[in-house]
Amino acid sequence: MTDPSRVEAYAVAPPGLEDVLLAELRGLGLLEAAAEGGGARFRGTWDDLGRVNLCSAVASRVLVRVARFRAQRQAEAARELGRIPWDAWLPRGSGVEVRVARRRSRLHSGALTEAVREAVERSVGPPAGSPPFRVQVRAVSGEVVVSLDTSGDHLHRRGYRLAPGTAPLRENVAAALLLAAGWEGQEPLLDPMAGVGTLAVEAARMGCGMPAGWQRAFAFERMVPHDPSRWETVRAEVLAQARRPAPAPVFASDRDPAAVARTRQAARRAGVAEVLRAACVALECLTPPCPRGLLVADPPHGFRLGGRREALEALAAALKGPFRRWRWGILTPDPAALEGMGLAPRRVRRLRHGGRALSWALGGPAE
């Protein structure tokens, strides 16, 4: 069984961005982190687990692995689940929400779910009404891995966005795209199709060195190994590294006044209003705010620019014209359309978001 003072953990990545998450974890000091299907695993202290929840801009969830065993029959699995010291992890009266993933396994999802609930109740008593903890059971080819979700709400929920808009780009995906573009806050950044401002706000937050989760709580704060005083020390150490002012400005614009208002509101709630400069300007009227920088865009559908093709055409005109000295990153379902408009990506990264296959096309002057 896992020792709560020294944990084996797994961070879930947005699909297609696993390598970006792995690099981020290593940058957080977890040098032995390794890729594992759909994310990255790491070992560390309870402080390390908290720091990843607080600081990771890319992870979707952080799981702590509480057991690993082999079981071919349901009775074997139930016996092993009953041996887990749930009371070393969960407080009295904890309820659980169980998620089961199976592949090439004889074990039944419903039976596994019921066995987990029974084992937890025997260990910590019946649920007392507090928010349930999420238990994930992965059964593959006779091996069973049991994990607890230490994040709670999905980590893209930073707490600053009140009006997400239609089919919004998740905050952690936006951050991963910026990192994949090589943006580290040292050069100006512009999103000329800001929408609800996710790319720009994430860039401003990253430029200021503000940890992604500084405005929210996490499920691990309600778990038995959690030490509130130690956690406050860790948070204070992380927040002390934030920098003001940011090394480079972040610009956002949109032709829709409501979109600009949402961007400004999100920037205020995220604590980066003094870094992010938002303006109501149509793309065709924009002039570069700096000689060079990184232009990023998630071209919108709908009324703001008349559809994605029209948006791409406007971007192409800007990048071949006044912004020709800028690097760029464009999120699109059809990178070939960019080439047809005279924009030749140097790199294309494939990912999935909201159930859709997308590409993050990167181009512009060579570094």
N, C-alpha and C positions, 0 to 999 in steps of 0.2 A: 504494500500500500504506500501511497505517497505521503511523505512527511510534510505537514502543513508549513513548517518553517523553511523548507527547501522544495520548490515546486517544479513540476514538469508542466509546461503550458503550451498552448497552441493559439496563434493569432490567425483569424480568418481574413483572407484578402478579397477584395472585389475581383471577379473573374477577369483574368487577363493581366492583372496588375500584381501578381504574386512576387515577382522579382523586385518591384519597387518597395513592397512591404519588407522583404528580407533585407534590403539595403538600409531601410529606415531603422529596423531593429538593431542591426549592427552599429548604426550610427548612434543609437541610444546606449551603446556599451555592451550589448549582448553579442559578443564576437563569435560565440559558438552557435548562434541561431542557424538553422538549416531549413532549406525548402522542404515542404511536405504538401502533398496534393491539396490545392486550394488555399494554401497559406504557408505559414512557417512555424516551426516548433522552437522552443527555447527552454532552458533551465535557468533558474535563478531563485532569489529570495522573494518573500512576500512583498518587500519594497519594490523589487524589479517588476513584479506583476502589476502593482499599483501604478508604477511609473509608465509602463506601456499603455495602460488604460488612459492615463492622463495625457501623455505626450504623443502617442501615435496619431498621425493625421490620416493614415491610410487604412488601418485595421477596421474591420466591421464589428468584430467581437474578439474577446480574449477569454479563452477557456482554460481552466486548471484541470489537469487530469488526475482523477482520484483513484482510479483502478484500471488495471489491464489484466485480462485473463482469457483462457481458452475455454470454450463451451460449445458442444455440438447439440446438446439437448436442453430443453427448457428447464428441467429440474437442476441441471448443472449451473445454468446461468442464474437461476433464482438463489441457489445456495451461495454463489460467489457475490451476488449483489447484497445478500444479507450479511456478508462478512465485512463489507465496507464500513469503516467507522464514521458514519454520517454525522454523528454528534461532534466529531473533531472539526467539521466544516460548517455545519448548519446549526443555528440556535434552536432552542426548544420551540415547538409550535410551528415549525417551518412547513409550508406547503411547497409542492414542486409541480412544475410543468415539464413533462417529459417529451423529448423529441427523439425519435429512433430513425437511424439510417441503416439500411441493410443492403448487402451485396454478396451473392453466393453464400448465403447463410440459411440454415434450417430453422433458425429461431424466428418466432412470430412477433411482429411489432406490438400488437395489443397485449400479448402475454408479458413481454419485456416491460412495457409501460406499467402494467399492474404490479409486476414484481418490484420495480423501483419504488413505486408509491408505498407498497406494503413494507419494504425494507426501511425506508425513510421514517415511516410512522412508528415502526417498532423502536427505532433508535431515538427519535426526537419528539415523539408524541404526535397526536392528531393536529392538523392545521389549525392555527389560532386566528386566522383572518388577515395576517400581514401579506404583502405582495409575495407571490410564489417565486421560488428560485427555479431557474431553468436547468434541467439535467439533459445532457445529450449522450445518447448511447449509439455507438457505431459498431455494428456487427459485420465483419468481413471475413469470409473464408475461415470460420471457426474462431477468430480472435474478436474479443469484445473490449472496447475502450469506453470508459465511463468518464464523463467530464462535467464540471459545473461551469456555467456561464458567469464570469465575474464582472461583466460589463453592465448587465441589465438592459436598458434601452439600447438599440443599435447605436454604435459609436458615431455614425454620421449625424446623429441628432446633437449638435453642438449646443443648442439653446438660443441661438441668435436669430433664427429665421422663423417668422410668424406666418408669412404668406408664401407658401412654397411655389405657387403658380402651377401651370400645367406641365406634367411630366418633367419635374425639376431634376437637375443634375445633383446627385447626392454630394454632400460636402466632402466625404472622404474620397470619392472618385475625383472630384475637382482637384483636391490636394495632390492625389497621386499623379494626375495628368501634368500638373505644374512641375512636380519632381521629375517626371519622365522627360519633360522638356528641358531639364537641366537648370530650372530656375531656382535660385537660392536667395533671392531678395536683394541681390547686388546690382540689378539693372532695372530700369523703369519697365513697368508692365501696363498694358492697356487691354481692356475688354470693351470693344465698341458695340457689342450687342448684349449688354449686361443682363437683361431680363430681371431676375430677382437678385442678381449680384453675387451668386455663389462663387464663381471663379475669382472675381475681384476681391471679395471679402476674405476668402481663403488665402489669396496672395498677400493681402495686407496683414492678416494674422501671422502668416509665416514670416513675412518681412520683419515684423516686430518681435519675433521669437516667442509669441504667446502660445502656450500648449493648447492643443486642440480641445481638450476636455476641461479647461479651467473653470467653465461656468456650470458644470453639471455634477451629479452624484453617480455612484457606481454600485453595483450589487455587492461587490466584495466588501464594501464598508459595513454591510450587515452580517458578514460571515464571522465565525468564531475566531479565526486567526488574526482578525483585524485589530490593530492597536491604534486608536484614534490619535493619541499624542504623537506617535511615530509618524503617522500619515500626515499630520499637519506640518511636521518638520520636512518631510519629503516634498510636499506641495510648496512650502515656502522656498526651499532650495531651487525648485524648478522655476517658480515665478520670478525669483530674483535674477534669473538669467535673461528675462525679457529685456529688449532694448528699445529705448526711446531717445531720439526719433529713429524711425526705420532707415536703413541705408539708402533706399531708393523709393521714389513715389510710385503709387498705384493709381491708375486712372480707370474710370468706368464711364461709359456713355450709352445712351439709348435714345431713339427718337420718340419713345413713349414716355410722357411725364410720369405716369403711374409706376412704370418700371424703375425709373430713376428714384422716385420716392421710396420704393421698396428697398432698393439698394442702399440708400442713405440710412433707412431705418435699421437694416441688418448691420450696417457698419457701426451704428451707434450702439446697438445691443452687443456687438462683438467687441466693443472697446477699441475700435480702430478708425473712428470717424476722422481723426486728425491726420491719418495716413492716406485714406482713400478719397480721391477727388472725383466726384460724380457730376456729370453734366448732361443736360437734355440736348443732344445734338445728333442729327442724322449722320450716318456713316459717310455719305458722299460729301458732307460738309466739314468733315474732320480734318484738321491739320496735325501733324505729329507734334506732341508736346515736348519731345526730346529728339535729338538726332538719331539715336538708336534705342532699341529696347526689344521687348517680347510682346507681340500682339497675340492674344488668345481669344478664341470664340467658339461658342456652341450655337451655331446658326439656328435661329428660331423657325418654327412653323407659324402660320397664321397671319394675323392682321399687321403685326408690327413691321414686317418687311415683305409681306405679300407671298410668303412661302420660302422653303429652303433654297430652291434654285436661285431665286432672286437675291437671297441673302448671300449665297456663294458668289454670285456675279458681282455684287457690291464689294465683297471682301477681295475678290481677285483684282478689281479695278484699283482698290486702295493699295494693295500689296505690290502691284506693278507700277503704281504711281507714287503718291507722296510717302508711302510707308515702305518703299522698296529696299531701304537699308535696315529694316527691322526683321528679326527672326519671327517666325509665326508657328502657332499650333492651332489646328482646326479640327473639331470633333464632327465627324460626318459618317453617315452610313455608306457613302459611296466615294472613296478616295479617287476613283477614276474620273469622277466629275471635275475634281480640281485640276487634273492634268488637262482635261478638255478645255479648261478656262485659262490655261497657260501657267498654272501653278504646279511645279514639279516637286512633290515631297521628297526630302532626303531620307526620311524614315517614316514608317507607318506601323503603328502598334494596334493590334486587334484586341478588342475587349467586348464584354457584354454588360449592358446596363439596362435595367428595366425590362429584361427579357429580349432585348434587341441586340443584334450584332452591330458594333460601331467600330470606327477607326479613328485613332488620334494621329493625324498627319502633321508632320513637323517639317518645316522648310525655311527658306530665307537665306541670307548670306552665310557662307561657311564661317564657323568660328575660327 
